[in-house]
Amino acid sequence: MTRIVDALNAALRRAPVWPWYILGAIPAAYWFWAAFANRLGADPVARLEHELGLLALQLLIAALAVTPLRELARINLLRYRRMLGLMAFFYVVLHIFVWLAFDRQYDWPRILADLYKRPYIMLGMAAFVLLVPLALTSNAWSIRRLGAMSWRKLHRLAYPAAALAALHFLWLVKSWPPEPLVYGGIVAALLLYRSVRGRMRRRSRLAY
């Protein structure tokens, strides 16, 4: 098993990251094509919104899973974490764009009314707001400008953003199907792992 993991990590180190940005955009191109080709059922806009939002949540979870994978399974995806986070933000922007442009057709009074009447939309918007500074600072210049410690503290906002996104999804469906519960459970497990890991590190430092 160790040899397999070492071989996988060696392959990951050699592989360039940039092609994954192109591959990551392919699902978006497909879902937009399917919507305009009227292949998404009776309500293509709602389906398009759902698929883009779900991809955003999946990519955000993948970005947060990088650290547990490295520490528990020794699979090192650190080189890919920035790409995963930026692709998650890309899909969040598309998700909101579809809602604003196609679902609500930039009817701002209706949009504001939705924000007031539907709390799950507020949760989604709050997640988006938290992700904006992370996307803007996902570059080497920002790390140098902010300093590594401040930059890491800022990017911890990814955890509450993921929690809000999971709650947005769960509240949106207005029932208890397995899909949102599974994603909510994964996010909860990642948050619990981070909490336990942080406590253990603090205890370790105090012991010395």
PyMOL commands that set and color helices and strands:
alter all, ss='L'
color gray80, all
select helices_A, chain A and resi 2-14+18-36+44-64+66-72+78-103+108-117+119-136+140-146+148-155+158-173+178-207
alter helices_A, ss='H'
color red, helices_A
deselect
rebuild
show_as cartoon
